[in-house]
Amino acid sequence: MTFINRIAGPIAAAMLLASPLTASAQSFSPDQQRQIEDIVKNYLIAHPEIMQDAQAALDKRQQDAEAAKARTAIKKDSATLFDSPHQVVLGNPNGKVTMVEFFDYNCPHCKDAVSDMVNLLSKDHNLKFVLKEFPILAQGSVDAAHVAVAVRMQDPSGAKYLAFHQKLFSTRGMVDQARALEVARDVGCDMTRISKDMNSPEVQTTIDEDMKLADAIGVDGTPSYVIGDHLIVGAIGFDKLQDQIAAAEK
């Protein structure tokens, strides 16, 4: 059996694919290098699933690395993430598990996720639910977030903010400042105070803090959740969120 035949197995092919012939190639003649390249090429053509397996392994490695980075950042910034004086807290402020949601008022998936939040709060009285403004989709999102924080400033209990949050997400079309102000008026806010507060340092501090947190822990889409020390990106639905909360409780 020749050297070329001995390396024709899948392990050798994968090694050759992953590590281009550099220093070790100096020990092969040009003819041997061509034969090796042909073996690898023909093997991959005959077994294309190897490429899928390699890509899956690479994706898993990257996901694990991102998850580890998120856990480190969550631990480092836990005080600001879970207990900032600038955030909205719904549910039980002393809950056993804290769940954080980053959202954008122009995100259609965030709109769908509102019912998940309401259902979770109604079923789990030990859940502390924190809302973070993450207006990334449009200027209207930024303007609406300014109004939202001003609403939060009027009611530390979070009840008025929740009414505003649900009603604004129930509207149709793009959300902007005018739409947000209309909803704030509908839920009984003091509009003179809203007009003053929406451009206050407190509002800018809140949004800047939320954006910085999102960047630190790797949030790149909405909705995104933090449950325990896990970052979850995307609207995964009530059942999976409930499973994550149950896991965090343990």
Secondary structure, DSSP 8 states (H G I E B T S, - for coil): --HHHHT-SHHHHHHHHHS-SSSGGGGS-HHHHHHHHHHHHHHHHH-THHHHHHHHHHHHHHHHHHHHHHHHHHHHTHHHHHH-TTSEEEE-TT-SEEEEEEE-TT-HHHHHHHHHHHHHHHH-TTEEEEEEE---S-HHHHHHHHHHHHHHHH-TTSHHHHHHHHHHHHS-S---HHHHHHHHHHTT--HHHHHHHTTSHHHHHHHHHHHHHHHHHT--SSSEEEETTEEEES---HHHHHHHHHHHH-
